[in-house]
Amino acid sequence: MARVVIKNVKKVYPGNVVAVQEANLEIADKDFLVLVGPSGCGKSTTLRMIAGLEDITSGSITIDNQIVNNIPPKDRNIAMVFQNYALYPHMTVYKNMAFGLKLRKYSKDEIEKRVREASEILGINTLLDRKPRALSGGQRQRVAVGRAIVRKPKAFLFDEPLSNLDAKLRIQMRTEISKLHTRLQSTMIYVTHDQVEAMTMGNRIVVMKDGFIQQVADPITLYEHPQNKFVAGFIGSPPMNFMTGTIIAEKGGLYFDEGNFKVRIVNDMTPKLAGYAGKKITFGIRPEDIFDKLFMGSADPEATITATVEVIEPMGSEVYLYLNTGTNPFIARVNSHEKAEVNQDLELVLNMNGAHFFDIDTENTIV
């Protein structure tokens, strides 16, 4: 398999439209790396530059210690799986999977061996005589993946391959692609706009925004230690809540004053926040770090706030409560046994050990 290195890569389209800004990234051999971000962030463009389907404006891309800037896609020994499957409608599944090998002048025996092996791995061995129109979306996607597997490439590139599937099938295919990575021990680079997909599939995740790489880390590090407000808000479902307020010093400690409530900052965080005393700041708290006081037994009064319930979303084992302090809306994710009513004022306890604080100007993480 292959190590892929992206060094100072920039992509500028006509009209001085900058799609990717000086990207630097190293993808280790056998890594499963996911590029994630909102539409237009540059993730698919980055993938297409690795594949050779887009020329780079500056910088270099190395695959398996070879700079591939001027090497055509067919000679990079990579395989790409597209969002729309890109199957030949007039060919059977077998011929679709064999087509690339036939172009490369592989023997009939070798083609037969590779197609049979890949179809067994993907569970499509009974579909080889069908044409794409006779297949479901999930089956077509397996064929597209199989066509990539038979090539035995140095790296697999996936460009939002599951976005055309229904929710249940997406979950199933996520699992199958993860199992495939484990089985093949291959380098995989995967693009998605779905942060749940990214969190559940990738060994490492690259979060992008406006052409810039915001953070590269494993899923847990991204979730627990985001480098800035954008990453904190993008990773996690429901997303992190943000509130603007002021850091104040009193009673020998620091407090976050939102205007309608005031909560004490835990001692471990105070050294980094001391310089913000008297200043505006952004406070972040995840929905799962907010609890109904009635279900807490005893609760710290200096971490307790009151908010009004605006919307209730039952999700089965849990409930999303959409609340408002009078200044800021936010979401709490609570147990389904906790009862609440619309327009009810609830006393809530914040887990201040899970709080995040961001500079209001740079939006970088302070704590």
Disulfide bonds with the S-S distance in Angstrom:
none
